[in-house]
C-alpha cells in the first residue's frame, strides 16, 4: 500500500474501538472496615489491608482475576 492509502485508513481504524471509563468512588476506610478486615496486631500491616481491599474492588469492578505473582516470577 502506498503512503496515501495508509494515511486514509489509519484515522478510521480507531472509530470501532469504544473505550469504557469506570469511575470508582473514593475509598475511605471507616471503623467497621478496620474491625472486620484488620486483626489489629501489627500497625505496619494496616496499609496492606487497605491495599488488598482496593485491589479486590478494582478487580471485581473491572472483571479481572487476581494474581499473587511477584515481579521475579514474571
N, C-alpha and C positions, 0 to 999 in steps of 0.2 A: 504494500500500500504506500501511496505517496504521502508526503507530509500534509498535504491539503486534505486528504481523506481522513487522516488521523485527527487533524485539528477540528474537523466537523464532528467526529464520533466521540471524542473524549469528553466534551462538556455534557453530552446527553447520557453518558454511562452512569452518572450519579443521580439521575432522575428517579430510577427504580428503587434506590435504597431509601428506606423510610426509618430513620433512627427514632428510638423511643427514649425519652428522658424521664427517668424515675427520680422524683424528688422526694426524699425522705425527711420526716420531721427531725428536729434536733433531739438527740438522745441525752436526756439529763437524768442520771440515776437518782432515785429517792430512797428513803429508809426501807421501804418494802423490798426494793431491789437488793440492797445490801444484806438484809436479813435472810432473804431467800437464796441468794447465789454465792455469798461470800461467807466463809467459815469464821472469819474474824480473828484468826490466829496470827497471821503474818501481815503486817501493814504494807510490806513491799509487794505482795501478791494482789493488792487491790486493783492495780492497773490492768493486770492480766484478766481478771474477771470482767472488767468493763470492756476490754478489747475483744474478748471472746463473745460477749453479748452483742456488740456492734457488728462483729464479723458474721455471726449467725443471722442477724436481722438482714444484713445486706445479701447474704447468700439466699435466704428464703425469698426475699423480695425480687431478686434477680433471676431466680430459678436455677441457681448454681449448686454444685455439690461441694462440700467442704473437704479439704485435703490437709493432712497434718505433715506433709513432707516439708523438709527444710531445703535451703539453697544447696547444701552439699549433696543432697540426694539427686538434684537435677543435674 
